Amino acid sequence: MIRSTIPAAINHLLSREQWARDKLAKHAGKVAVFDAGVASVRLKVVADGMVQAASAEEISSVTIRAKLSDLPLIVQNREHAFSYVQIEGDADFANTVSQVSQSLRWEAEEDLSRLFGDAAAVRLVGGARTVLQSARATHQKLTENIAEYFLEENPLLVRPQSVAEFSSEVTRLRDDLERLSKRIDRLKGSR
């Protein structure tokens, strides 16, 4: 199921972007492996710039490895997605995959308008955006509240400014102690 769903979803996005298909078509026959540890996807570029599932026997031209724990960061920040991965193999192909993956966007309104009509699609996408924004705001507030709890009410965490101030005071105390020690040594020597 996943073997056919992922290429179909990518091809759906590629179908609207001739420039992306042209870039990928230059790498026809090459196989890209996306490995997240517990799961991997093998995709082969075909002559028209679309992709299809590649068999395990086909040699990969590029392997892109990501930690499973980094996947949410990659999805959240696609512009910097390739800074979270390790790339092995054909650098030119990897660069093309990076450019295409950063630029492809799903036009949800367009797809939904075919099913429900333009007005309903606009409302559905607007509602989804509102829900997503609310979820993000709730997440932000929850994070702030937890941080405040552990910083103020049940101090298990320390603010960086407090650490810097403490470090500065320790350094000042050490220097004062050093001067006092030298002064005591001079007084002992003058007797």
Wavefront OBJ file of the C-alpha trace (Angstrom):
o trace
v 0.000 0.000 0.000
v 2.689 2.531 1.041
v 4.865 1.464 -1.909
v 2.199 2.754 -4.294
v 0.805 5.628 -2.210
v 4.018 7.626 -1.836
v 4.946 7.653 -5.527
v 1.314 8.484 -6.405
v 1.312 11.440 -3.984
v 4.651 12.724 -5.289
v 3.525 12.299 -8.897
v 0.353 14.238 -8.094
v 2.507 17.165 -6.960
v 4.910 16.767 -9.885
v 2.054 16.723 -12.416
v 1.483 20.443 -11.811
v 5.155 21.440 -11.941
v 6.759 21.041 -15.374
v 10.025 22.612 -14.172
v 10.356 19.928 -11.473
v 9.682 17.104 -13.935
v 12.268 18.591 -16.317
v 14.879 18.694 -13.533
v 14.147 15.117 -12.498
v 13.988 13.805 -16.081
v 17.709 14.582 -16.403
v 18.216 11.836 -13.785
v 15.933 9.240 -15.416
v 16.740 5.718 -14.268
v 18.346 6.809 -11.016
v 17.083 5.510 -7.693
v 16.808 7.601 -4.527
v 16.469 5.879 -1.165
v 14.955 7.790 1.747
v 15.865 5.910 4.929
v 14.372 6.870 8.310
v 15.705 3.841 10.178
v 12.493 1.916 10.775
v 11.154 2.609 7.282
v 12.624 3.418 3.930
v 11.232 4.465 0.576
v 12.925 3.626 -2.722
v 11.933 5.809 -5.682
v 13.105 5.605 -9.274
v 12.923 8.562 -11.650
v 11.330 7.639 -14.976
v 11.905 9.320 -18.364
v 9.102 11.885 -18.020
v 10.375 13.134 -14.635
v 7.775 11.296 -12.602
v 8.686 8.637 -10.006
v 7.823 5.017 -9.370
v 8.573 2.565 -6.592
v 12.000 0.967 -7.045
v 12.736 -2.624 -6.182
v 15.278 -3.578 -3.550
v 17.495 -5.080 -6.282
v 17.940 -1.732 -8.035
v 21.135 0.019 -6.963
v 20.555 3.409 -5.366
v 22.207 6.484 -6.843
v 21.673 8.465 -3.681
v 20.702 7.510 -0.136
v 19.241 10.128 2.152
v 19.220 9.068 5.805
v 17.275 10.839 8.537
v 16.771 10.052 12.200
v 13.188 9.212 13.035
v 13.296 11.859 15.764
v 14.217 14.537 13.178
v 11.257 13.856 10.866
v 8.931 16.367 12.598
v 11.645 19.037 12.265
v 12.101 18.195 8.597
v 8.370 18.456 7.923
v 8.114 21.712 9.883
v 11.040 23.400 8.183
v 11.374 22.114 4.641
v 13.829 24.851 3.644
v 16.385 23.418 6.080
v 15.305 19.781 5.774
v 18.552 18.650 4.193
v 20.555 19.970 7.137
v 18.995 17.172 9.243
v 19.986 14.334 6.918
v 23.059 12.405 5.791
v 23.503 12.073 2.053
v 25.496 9.351 0.336
v 25.970 9.032 -3.404
v 25.381 11.213 -6.456
v 25.677 14.831 -5.256
v 24.043 16.330 -8.373
v 21.031 14.011 -8.052
v 20.798 14.745 -4.307
v 20.864 18.490 -5.052
v 18.049 18.087 -7.588
v 15.987 16.062 -5.101
v 16.576 18.777 -2.492
v 15.507 21.601 -4.820
v 12.390 19.775 -5.958
v 11.379 18.705 -2.432
v 11.739 22.228 -1.076
v 9.654 23.777 -3.844
v 6.762 21.354 -4.340
v 3.584 22.483 -2.601
v 0.216 20.824 -2.317
v -2.574 23.099 -3.490
v -5.307 21.726 -1.246
v -7.944 24.209 -2.408
v -7.497 23.170 -6.014
v -7.829 19.461 -5.247
v -10.778 19.953 -2.902
v -12.566 22.255 -5.357
v -12.795 19.345 -7.795
v -14.620 17.310 -5.173
v -16.704 19.912 -3.346
v -16.684 23.069 -5.469
v -14.709 26.292 -5.112
v -16.587 27.869 -2.198
v -16.556 24.731 -0.065
v -12.864 24.157 -0.814
v -11.979 27.676 0.328
v -13.969 27.176 3.537
v -12.481 23.741 4.218
v -8.910 24.946 3.738
v -9.601 28.098 5.771
v -11.069 25.978 8.567
v -8.082 23.637 8.484
v -5.700 26.605 8.681
v -7.611 27.993 11.650
v -7.462 24.635 13.434
v -3.736 24.355 12.695
v -3.073 27.898 13.958
v -5.058 27.166 17.119
v -3.111 23.963 17.669
v 0.174 25.829 17.228
v -0.925 28.591 19.624
v -2.054 25.995 22.173
v 1.259 24.175 21.829
v 3.167 27.438 22.315
v 1.147 28.384 25.409
v 1.516 24.898 26.869
v 5.266 25.001 26.304
v 5.502 28.439 27.941
v 3.413 27.307 30.923
v 5.503 24.181 31.462
v 8.713 26.193 31.211
v 7.375 28.772 33.675
v 6.352 26.024 36.092
v 9.808 24.422 36.036
v 11.565 27.800 36.222
v 9.452 29.562 38.840
v 7.124 27.289 40.823
v 9.123 24.057 40.928
v 12.597 25.170 39.888
v 14.092 22.196 38.095
v 15.358 24.439 35.309
v 17.520 27.543 35.482
v 17.328 30.539 33.200
v 20.482 31.131 31.115
v 20.719 34.678 32.503
v 20.789 33.306 36.067
v 23.548 30.863 35.131
v 25.562 33.694 33.547
v 25.110 35.891 36.631
v 26.112 33.051 38.962
v 29.165 32.297 36.823
v 30.142 35.964 36.871
v 29.804 36.110 40.663
v 31.894 32.941 41.089
v 34.598 34.406 38.834
v 34.567 37.679 40.794
v 34.738 35.786 44.105
v 37.623 33.644 42.824
v 39.545 36.774 41.744
v 38.873 38.470 45.102
v 40.065 35.378 46.941
v 43.205 35.254 44.786
v 43.991 38.913 45.595
v 43.325 38.338 49.294
v 45.630 35.318 49.278
v 48.431 37.358 47.673
v 47.906 40.164 50.176
v 48.127 37.700 53.098
v 51.324 36.232 51.606
v 52.848 39.733 51.364
v 51.906 40.507 54.969
v 53.497 37.251 56.147
v 56.628 38.053 54.172
v 57.011 41.551 55.666
v 57.186 40.240 59.273
l 1 2 3 4 5 6 7 8 9 10 11 12 13 14 15 16 17 18 19 20 21 22 23 24 25 26 27 28 29 30 31 32 33 34 35 36 37 38 39 40 41 42 43 44 45 46 47 48 49 50 51 52 53 54 55 56 57 58 59 60 61 62 63 64 65 66 67 68 69 70 71 72 73 74 75 76 77 78 79 80 81 82 83 84 85 86 87 88 89 90 91 92 93 94 95 96 97 98 99 100 101 102 103 104 105 106 107 108 109 110 111 112 113 114 115 116 117 118 119 120 121 122 123 124 125 126 127 128 129 130 131 132 133 134 135 136 137 138 139 140 141 142 143 144 145 146 147 148 149 150 151 152 153 154 155 156 157 158 159 160 161 162 163 164 165 166 167 168 169 170 171 172 173 174 175 176 177 178 179 180 181 182 183 184 185 186 187 188 189 190 191
